Amino acid sequence: MKTPWFKRLGWLYLPISLPGGIVTLAALAFCAQVFFAIDRKSHSASDTLYGVFPFFACAFLLLDWLAGRTSNQSD
């Protein structure tokens, strides 16, 4: 049996192994980099939110998909 990377906790997944933690930190680092790059050139808070939304949505959807595929779901 493969070692699960994530554990389901309600709607969220928590990393429970090293690969899960690395993937989670990589997604958060990517989102932070995108936020600072977009925020540097935006003129308002709504500019920033509209700019980062596509990147954040894709990153977290990919993380959710990966976590769902590598977790030990009993359902």
Steps between C-alpha positions, in 0.01 A plus 500: 500500500622848415553752778230771489619857458189672638224439752150626432365734768153616400539686171873545543802274473786511748845383391611202709822406320805673360383500134164646606673773699733584212210526253304719742796730564569525126139605434514759779836634377361530147195689628716734708724574201198570278343722766808717539555526125138603433473727805812691397326637190138520616329822600243366743404199705246393238772516231707262708211262564399490133862446400582215738170312478575295184839394633375419852200308367714285269764436766251396767289293263814313395597454866149374584506256208842368596402471866185310408699255287767439766290488817365193673130565450274238649189614310 
